[in-house]
Amino acid sequence: MKKCISALFISGFLLLLVLPNRTVNAQTDKGSILINGRTNLNFQFEDNAPLNVGILGGYFFADNFVGGLDIDYDRNEASSSTLIRPFVRYYLFKRIFFGTGLRYEIETVQNASNPDPEFSWDLELGGLIMLTDQIGVEPTLRVPIPRESNVALIIGFSLFF
């Protein structure tokens, strides 16, 4: 199953490079602003799989380089967590990006004492599909390091200013 999902994801990236896409003009140039809202589809096949929502904001401090802050909120029946993640990304060919972020996560479990915050890194690989001149879709594969949590496929809608 994991090989099938990986193959589909890699095929999607190759299609991003070959299929015609709306022209990306100035969206990833220095001085642009990125705002992204998304949901997270975890590869967790359980009845109580969490639904995750988040927002990301960034500033292009150089052409194709963006840095910013990512905030996620995750809630299920037994716990909730808040993730704050400063990040950097590089956009290759203005269609594919890769990046990293420092994760600071606070998880609250029902009937537990004060939560302990956790620090970790993650790596991400994604693509940018422009729907209009300022709106795009960004499918992203995010891998936490160390692998204490699940690999996530994130589908985000981005606005560029």
Secondary structure, 3 states (H helix, E strand, C coil): CHHHHHHHHHHHHHHHHHCCCCCCCCCCCCCCEEEEEEEEEECCCCCCCCEEEEEEEEEEEECCEEEEEEEEEEECCCEEEEEEEEEEEEEECCCEEEEEEEEEEEEEECCCCCCCCEEEEEEEEEECEECCCCEEEEEEEEEEECCCCCCEEEEEEEEEC
